[in-house]
Amino acid sequence: MALKRRSFLAGGSAFAAVGWAGGRAGVVSDPLPEYYCSYVAGLAEKIRTLKNTPGVADGFFFFTDPHVNANKRFSGRLIAELIRLTGLNKVFCGGDIPSAFGTKDDLDAEMAQYNQFWSAPIQQAGGMLFNAKGNHDFTIRTSRTSTDGWTYSSQTARDFYMTANGCRAAVTNDDAPTACYYYADDAAAKIRYVVADTSDAASDDPRVYWGVKYVIGATQLAWLAERALATVPDGYSVVVIHHIPLAPITASDSEVKRFADFRQLLEAYQNRGRVSLSGRDYDFSDARGTILLDLTGHHHSDRVNYYNGILHVTEACDAAYRDYIARTPFAGVLPEKKAGTVFEQTFDVIQVDPAHGLLYTTRVGGGQDRVFHVKPVSVAVGNTRAFAAERLKGAVTWFCYDGDGAHTDSQAAMPDQYWTFRRDRASVDASGTVRALAPGDVTVVALDEYLNKEIFGVKVCAALR
């Protein structure tokens, strides 16, 4: 069932009591600065062209990690304007609204400013806003070395997040009063959007810092398995969205282990398998949908990996941080997020073509556009397969990397120093021909001269005997 009106009203009074005024905080309705005019017009034309491309069934905006105090605060208005110009109206926030450091008053102010600069303009432009909870939401540390901080309850988080209009219209777990997970169907496009909560518990002591816990509890896992996935209608595609990533490359090693149950649930569904979670057995041999992608934030950079049959995509942060430069591979030297330039914000417009197994991303801000081939192809060890980047123009360059992990240097200032990929599973030559070397998952990347990308997944299988 959708969130009930009684719950919505209770939530509204709860967050108003701590200083969050929702839409009443004021709407930023001034025109965008002059330097955005031609830029936004070009973006809108590109989005409309893709929208009219045969097979493209739906599209949505995705921004993540706004960290309000470190944000130039134009992305909400940019999205609102693009909603008006393109007719796309789904908007997903990937979480981490406030900054990591500050006081309780700072935390309250940043949540109110999220309403003012993002939530209100997006919804008043006709957007449907869906929020995913981040690990830094509703919790803050006074300074990097301080032992002081503040953490709001999980109930307060629900009262804030689930009052967005998209969340109110979604199906959530009415039996869990603090649930910030849900799904929403687009019947015309035959797509189910599943939003999970990778931090679904918080400290009982409000005076601890960073007290939101990295966990998907048994209650949420069961609901995701039994309600969000098991009930997907025949012929539907599924887009899964949450904050912390699950797979190697996109996630840290500790996150891969921590969220193994959730990842294995998605893999069992995708591959029509079985999985045991918290003492319950689930059999998805008769599942009727297909996961198009698992979409996340958290690491402030663009990352992609095909892993066990699922495309995992992590997006760069919207905040004006430099770490998106160092941590994003295959993107060249990205621009700094300087105020007064079109690079001050970073988010994507994602348009999906389930019929052809394609996903298009249009970048707003620093970075490039990408085309993903959703379904990995199988190649047996010792065999080759030729790939063609048909959606890129001109000469292309090819790379590939193994999907089971890479070495990263967190102190590196540039991506070619930050990332050391492995290429033991496959190789790719200058023509795009992949040679399968050892069983495992491989991501293949084609880049044009502007570093726009067309990306493929390969499952290297054991050689046939």
C-alpha positions in Angstrom: 0.0 0.0 0.0 1.1 3.6 -0.6 2.0 5.8 2.4 -1.2 6.8 4.1 -2.4 10.3 4.5 -2.3 9.9 8.3 1.4 9.0 8.2 2.1 12.0 5.8 0.4 14.5 8.1 2.2 13.0 11.1 5.5 13.3 9.3 4.9 16.8 8.2 4.3 18.0 11.8 7.4 16.1 13.0 9.9 17.7 10.7 8.3 21.1 11.0 8.9 20.9 14.7 12.6 20.6 14.2 12.8 23.5 11.8 12.2 21.9 8.4 9.5 23.8 6.7 9.2 21.8 3.4 7.7 23.8 0.6 7.0 26.6 3.0 10.8 27.3 3.1 10.4 29.3 -0.1 10.9 28.5 -3.7 13.8 29.7 -5.8 11.9 30.9 -8.8 14.4 33.3 -10.3 15.6 32.6 -13.8 18.8 30.6 -14.2 22.0 32.6 -14.7 22.8 33.7 -18.3 25.6 31.3 -18.6 23.1 28.4 -18.4 20.8 29.6 -21.2 22.3 28.0 -24.3 23.7 25.1 -22.3 20.3 24.1 -21.0 18.7 24.5 -24.4 21.3 22.1 -25.9 20.7 19.6 -23.1 16.9 19.7 -23.6 17.3 19.1 -27.4 19.5 16.1 -26.7 17.1 14.7 -24.2 14.0 15.2 -26.4 15.8 13.5 -29.3 16.5 10.5 -27.2 13.0 10.6 -25.8 11.7 10.2 -29.4 14.1 7.4 -30.3 12.3 4.2 -31.0 12.5 1.9 -28.0 13.1 4.5 -25.4 10.4 3.9 -22.9 11.1 6.2 -20.0 13.6 8.6 -18.5 14.5 10.2 -15.1 16.9 12.6 -13.5 19.4 11.3 -10.9 21.5 13.5 -8.6 23.3 12.3 -5.6 25.5 13.4 -2.7 24.5 17.1 -2.8 26.1 17.9 0.6 24.3 21.2 0.7 26.9 23.4 2.4 29.4 22.3 -0.3 27.0 22.8 -3.2 26.4 25.8 -5.5 22.7 25.0 -5.3 21.6 25.3 -8.9 20.9 21.7 -9.7 17.4 21.7 -8.4 16.5 24.7 -10.6 18.3 23.1 -13.5 16.2 19.9 -13.1 13.1 22.0 -12.8 13.8 23.8 -16.0 14.6 20.6 -17.9 11.4 19.1 -16.6 9.5 22.0 -18.2 11.5 21.7 -21.5 11.5 17.9 -21.9 8.4 16.5 -20.1 10.5 14.0 -18.1 9.2 14.3 -14.6 10.8 11.5 -12.5 13.6 12.7 -10.2 15.7 10.5 -7.9 18.0 11.8 -5.2 20.6 9.3 -4.2 21.2 10.6 -0.7 23.7 12.4 1.5 22.0 15.7 1.7 24.0 17.4 4.5 27.8 17.7 4.9 29.7 15.3 7.1 30.9 18.0 9.5 29.1 20.7 11.5 26.7 21.2 14.3 23.1 20.1 14.8 22.0 23.6 13.7 24.0 23.1 10.5 22.3 19.8 9.9 18.9 21.3 10.4 19.8 24.2 8.1 21.0 22.0 5.3 17.9 19.8 5.4 15.8 22.9 5.2 17.9 24.2 2.3 17.4 20.9 0.5 13.7 21.6 0.6 14.2 25.1 -0.6 16.7 24.6 -3.4 15.8 21.1 -4.6 12.5 19.7 -3.3 10.3 22.7 -3.8 11.4 23.8 -7.3 11.4 20.2 -8.6 7.9 19.5 -7.4 6.5 22.8 -8.3 7.8 22.3 -11.9 5.7 19.1 -12.0 8.5 16.7 -11.0 7.9 13.6 -9.0 10.6 13.5 -6.4 11.9 10.2 -4.9 14.4 10.2 -2.1 16.9 7.5 -1.2 18.5 7.8 2.2 22.3 8.3 2.4 24.7 7.2 5.2 25.4 10.9 6.2 21.7 11.9 6.2 20.4 13.0 9.6 23.7 12.6 11.3 26.7 14.9 11.6 30.1 15.2 13.3 31.2 18.6 14.8 34.7 18.3 13.2 37.0 15.7 11.7 38.6 15.1 15.1 35.7 15.9 17.4 33.8 13.2 19.5 30.7 15.4 19.4 27.8 15.2 17.0 24.2 14.5 16.4 22.0 11.8 15.0 18.3 11.9 14.4 16.1 8.9 14.7 15.1 6.6 11.9 11.5 7.9 12.4 12.6 11.4 11.8 14.3 10.3 8.6 11.1 8.7 7.4 9.1 11.8 8.3 11.3 13.9 6.1 12.0 11.7 3.1 8.7 10.0 2.6 6.8 13.2 2.3 8.2 13.9 -1.1 5.4 13.6 -3.7 7.0 10.6 -5.4 7.5 8.7 -2.1 3.9 9.4 -1.1 2.6 7.8 -4.3 4.9 4.8 -4.0 4.3 1.4 -2.4 6.2 1.0 0.9 6.1 -1.3 4.0 3.3 0.0 6.1 4.2 -2.6 8.8 7.6 -0.9 9.3 7.0 2.6 10.7 10.5 3.8 9.9 10.7 2.3 6.4 12.5 4.5 3.8 12.3 1.9 1.0 9.6 1.5 -1.6 8.8 0.9 -5.2 6.9 2.8 -7.9 5.6 1.4 -11.1 5.3 3.2 -14.5 2.6 1.0 -16.2 3.0 2.7 -19.6 6.7 2.1 -19.7 6.5 -1.2 -17.9 9.2 -0.2 -15.5 9.3 -0.7 -11.7 11.6 1.6 -9.8 12.8 0.0 -6.5 14.4 2.3 -3.9 16.3 0.5 -1.1 17.7 1.9 2.1 21.4 0.9 2.7 21.3 2.6 6.1 18.1 1.4 7.6 19.1 1.8 11.3 20.4 4.5 13.5 21.8 5.0 17.0 19.4 5.3 19.9 21.7 8.0 21.4 21.1 11.3 19.5 24.4 12.8 20.7 26.6 10.5 18.8 28.1 11.5 15.4 27.6 9.5 12.2 25.2 7.3 14.0 23.3 6.1 10.9 24.3 2.4 10.4 25.4 0.8 7.2 22.9 -2.1 7.1 19.9 -3.5 5.2 18.0 -5.3 8.0 16.1 -8.6 7.8 12.7 -6.8 7.6 13.7 -4.7 4.6 15.4 -7.7 2.8 12.2 -9.8 3.2 10.0 -6.9 1.9 12.3 -6.4 -1.0 12.3 -10.1 -1.9 8.6 -10.7 -1.3 6.9 -7.5 -2.3 9.3 -5.4 -4.5 10.7 -8.2 -6.6 8.4 -11.2 -6.4 5.4 -9.1 -7.5 7.1 -7.6 -10.6 4.5 -8.0 -13.4 5.3 -10.0 -16.5 7.4 -8.1 -19.1 8.5 -5.3 -16.7 12.0 -4.0 -16.4 13.4 -3.0 -13.0 15.6 -0.1 -12.0 17.1 -0.5 -8.5 18.3 2.7 -6.7 20.0 3.2 -3.3 23.0 5.1 -1.8 25.8 2.7 -1.1 27.0 0.4 -4.0 27.2 -3.4 -3.8 29.6 -4.7 -6.4 33.4 -4.7 -6.8 34.8 -1.6 -8.6 31.7 0.4 -7.7 31.9 -0.4 -3.9 34.8 -0.8 -1.5 35.8 -4.3 -0.4 34.1 -3.8 3.0 30.9 -2.7 1.3 30.9 -5.7 -1.0 31.0 -7.9 2.1 28.5 -5.9 4.1 25.8 -5.9 1.5 26.4 -9.3 0.1 22.9 -10.5 1.1 21.2 -7.7 -0.9 23.5 -8.2 -3.9 22.8 -11.9 -3.8 19.1 -11.2 -3.7 19.3 -9.1 -6.8 21.4 -11.7 -8.5 19.1 -14.5 -7.7 16.2 -12.6 -9.1 18.1 -11.6 -12.3 19.5 -15.1 -12.9 16.3 -17.0 -11.9 18.1 -18.6 -9.0 17.5 -19.2 -5.3 18.8 -17.4 -2.2 18.5 -17.9 1.5 18.2 -14.7 3.6 17.8 -14.4 7.3 16.5 -18.0 7.5 14.1 -17.6 4.6 14.5 -19.3 1.2 13.5 -17.5 -2.0 13.1 -19.2 -5.4 13.0 -16.8 -8.4 13.0 -19.5 -11.1 9.6 -18.1 -12.2 10.5 -14.4 -12.0 9.0 -12.3 -14.7 11.1 -9.1 -14.8 14.6 -8.0 -15.7 16.9 -5.7 -13.8 18.2 -3.0 -16.1 20.7 -1.5 -13.6 21.6 -1.0 -10.0 22.2 2.8 -9.5 24.0 4.4 -6.6 26.1 7.3 -5.3 28.3 7.4 -2.2 31.8 7.4 -3.7 31.5 10.8 -5.5 32.7 9.4 -8.8 31.5 7.7 -12.0 32.1 4.0 -11.8 30.6 1.0 -13.7 30.8 -2.8 -13.4 28.9 -5.7 -14.9 28.8 -8.3 -12.1 26.9 -11.6 -12.0 24.5 -10.5 -14.7 23.7 -7.0 -13.4 24.9 -3.6 -14.6 26.1 -1.6 -11.5 26.5 2.2 -12.0 27.8 4.7 -9.4 27.3 8.4 -10.2 29.5 11.4 -9.4 28.6 13.7 -6.6 26.6 16.9 -7.1 28.6 18.7 -4.4 31.4 21.0 -5.4 34.1 18.6 -4.4 37.3 17.7 -6.2 37.3 14.0 -5.5 35.1 13.3 -8.5 38.1 14.3 -10.6 40.5 11.9 -9.0 38.2 8.9 -8.7 36.5 8.8 -12.1 38.3 6.6 -14.7 38.1 7.0 -18.5 37.0 10.6 -18.2 40.2 12.6 -18.7 40.9 15.6 -16.5 37.5 16.7 -15.4 36.8 20.4 -14.8 36.7 21.8 -11.3 33.3 22.8 -10.0 33.8 26.5 -10.1 30.9 28.8 -9.3 29.6 30.8 -12.3 30.3 27.9 -14.8 28.2 25.1 -16.2 30.5 22.7 -14.4 29.4 23.8 -10.9 26.8 21.0 -10.7 27.0 17.3 -11.7 24.1 15.0 -12.4 22.7 12.7 -15.1 19.5 12.3 -17.2 19.0 8.6 -17.7 16.8 7.3 -20.5 16.1 3.6 -20.9 15.3 1.4 -23.9 14.4 -2.0 -22.6 13.4 -3.3 -26.0 17.0 -3.0 -27.3 18.7 -3.4 -23.9 20.2 0.1 -23.9 20.5 2.8 -21.3 21.5 6.4 -22.3 22.9 8.9 -19.9 23.2 12.6 -20.6 25.6 14.4 -18.3 24.9 17.8 -16.8 28.2 19.4 -15.7 31.7 17.8 -15.8 31.9 14.4 -17.5 30.6 12.8 -20.6 27.6 11.1 -22.0 27.4 7.2 -21.9 25.5 4.4 -23.6 25.3 1.2 -21.7 24.4 -2.2 -23.2 22.4 -3.6 -20.3 22.8 -7.3 -20.8 26.2 -8.9 -20.7 27.1 -11.3 -23.5 28.8 -14.7 -23.0 32.1 -15.6 -24.5 33.9 -18.9 -23.9 37.5 -19.0 -22.8 39.7 -19.1 -25.9 37.1 -17.5 -28.1 36.8 -14.0 -29.4 33.9 -11.6 -30.0 34.0 -8.3 -32.0 32.2 -5.3 -30.6 31.1 -2.2 -32.5 30.5 1.2 -30.8 27.6 2.1 -33.2 26.4 5.0 -31.0 29.7 6.8 -31.0 31.0 8.9 -33.9 34.4 8.8 -35.4 37.4 6.8 -34.3 37.2 5.1 -30.9 39.6 3.7 -28.4 38.9 0.4 -26.5 39.7 -0.7 -22.9 38.5 -3.5 -20.7 38.9 -4.5 -17.1 38.0 -7.4 -14.8 34.9 -7.1 -12.7 36.1 -8.8 -9.5 38.1 -5.9 -8.2 40.8 -3.3 -8.8 43.5 -1.6 -6.7 42.8 2.0 -5.7 45.1 4.5 -4.1 43.0 6.9 -2.0 45.9 9.5 -1.9 46.2 9.8 -5.7 45.3 13.1 -7.3 44.5 11.8 -10.8 42.4 8.9 -12.0 45.3 7.1 -13.8 47.1 7.0 -10.5 44.0 6.2 -8.4 42.9 3.1 -10.4 44.9 0.0 -11.3 42.6 -2.3 -13.2 43.2 -6.0 -13.7 42.9 -7.6 -17.2 43.3 -11.3 -16.4 39.8 -12.3 -17.7 39.9 -10.8 -21.2 41.8 -8.5 -23.5 40.5 -6.1 -26.2 42.4 -4.9 -29.2 42.2 -1.6 -31.1 39.4 -2.9 -33.3 37.1 -3.8 -30.4 37.7 -7.6 -30.6 37.6 -9.2 -27.1 39.6 -12.3 -26.4 38.3 -14.4 -23.5 41.1 -15.5 -21.2 39.7 -16.8 -17.9 36.2 -17.2 -16.4 34.7 -14.1 -14.8 33.1 -10.8 -15.5 34.5 -8.1 -17.7 33.6 -4.5 -18.6 34.5 -3.2 -22.1 34.6 0.5 -22.7 34.8 2.3 -26.1 35.6 6.1 -26.0 35.3 8.6 -28.8 37.6 11.6 -29.1 35.5 13.6 -26.6 35.6 10.6 -24.1 31.9 9.9 -24.6 31.5 6.2 -23.9 29.7 3.1 -25.1 30.0 0.3 -22.5 29.5 -3.4 -22.8 29.4 -6.3 -20.3 31.1 -9.7 -21.0 30.7 -12.9 -19.1 33.7 -15.1 -19.8 32.6 -18.8 -19.5 34.6 -22.0 -19.2 35.7 -23.4 -22.5 33.3 -26.1 -23.9 34.7 -29.6 -23.9 
